[in-house]
Amino acid sequence: MAKTGDKYLGEFQRGPATFMVYQTVKDPNVIRVDCRDNGGGPNPAATFEEGIGESPYWHGAWNRDRWCPWIVAETRKVVKKHH
């Protein structure tokens, strides 16, 4: 869920999952991806702590998930639209 002041950049979808992309207010280089799946969530999926060009930190079950490369690519498309 968005923390107060975090900037919503957009979202993308795959199957029942919707991924929301946020730029954190504390550090504009930090990008967070939350996932709402089957009515649950939103829960953190990934955090790009070193900027969108670097590999993200994956949260929980997302670590090594087969969707990870796709999530990274889609997140970068959303961020690119805002820069």
C-alpha positions as CSV (number, residue, x, y, z in Angstrom):
1,M,0.0,0.0,0.0
2,A,1.2,3.5,-0.8
3,K,3.0,5.2,2.0
4,T,1.9,8.8,2.6
5,G,3.4,11.1,-0.1
6,D,4.7,8.3,-2.3
7,K,4.1,9.2,-5.9
8,Y,1.9,6.7,-7.9
9,L,3.5,6.2,-11.3
10,G,1.1,3.7,-12.9
11,E,0.3,0.0,-13.0
12,F,0.3,-3.1,-15.2
13,Q,-1.5,-6.4,-15.1
14,R,-1.0,-10.1,-15.7
15,G,-3.7,-12.6,-15.1
16,P,-5.5,-11.8,-11.8
17,A,-2.5,-9.8,-10.5
18,T,-2.3,-6.0,-10.7
19,F,1.1,-4.3,-10.1
20,M,1.2,-0.7,-8.8
21,V,4.4,1.3,-9.2
22,Y,5.4,4.0,-6.7
23,Q,8.3,6.5,-6.4
24,T,9.2,6.9,-2.7
25,V,9.0,10.3,-1.2
26,K,12.1,9.8,0.9
27,D,14.4,9.0,-2.0
28,P,13.2,9.6,-5.6
29,N,15.6,6.9,-6.9
30,V,13.7,4.2,-4.9
31,I,10.9,2.6,-6.8
32,R,8.5,0.2,-5.2
33,V,6.2,-2.3,-6.8
34,D,3.1,-3.6,-4.9
35,C,0.9,-6.4,-6.1
36,R,-2.8,-7.0,-5.6
37,D,-3.7,-10.6,-6.4
38,N,-7.1,-12.3,-6.2
39,G,-8.6,-9.6,-4.1
40,G,-5.7,-9.7,-1.5
41,G,-3.1,-7.1,-0.8
42,P,-1.7,-4.9,-2.0
43,N,1.6,-6.4,-0.8
44,P,5.2,-5.5,-1.7
45,A,6.6,-7.4,-4.6
46,A,9.8,-5.6,-5.4
47,T,11.9,-2.5,-4.4
48,F,14.4,-0.9,-6.7
49,E,16.6,0.5,-3.9
50,E,19.5,1.5,-6.1
51,G,17.5,3.0,-8.9
52,I,15.4,1.6,-11.8
53,G,18.5,0.6,-13.8
54,E,19.6,-1.9,-11.1
55,S,18.3,-5.2,-9.9
56,P,15.4,-5.0,-7.4
57,Y,15.1,-6.6,-4.0
58,W,12.3,-9.2,-4.2
59,H,9.9,-9.5,-1.3
60,G,8.8,-13.0,0.0
61,A,7.5,-15.4,-2.5
62,W,8.4,-13.1,-5.4
63,N,12.1,-14.0,-4.9
64,R,13.0,-16.1,-8.0
65,D,9.4,-16.2,-9.3
66,R,9.2,-16.9,-13.0
67,W,7.5,-13.5,-13.5
68,C,10.4,-11.5,-12.1
69,P,12.0,-10.6,-15.5
70,W,8.6,-9.5,-16.8
71,I,7.9,-7.5,-13.7
72,V,11.3,-5.7,-14.0
73,A,10.6,-4.9,-17.7
74,E,7.1,-3.6,-17.1
75,T,8.2,-1.5,-14.1
76,R,10.9,0.1,-16.2
77,K,8.3,1.0,-18.9
78,V,6.1,2.7,-16.3
79,V,9.0,4.6,-14.8
80,K,10.2,5.7,-18.3
81,K,6.9,7.3,-19.0
82,H,7.4,9.6,-16.1
83,H,11.0,10.7,-16.8
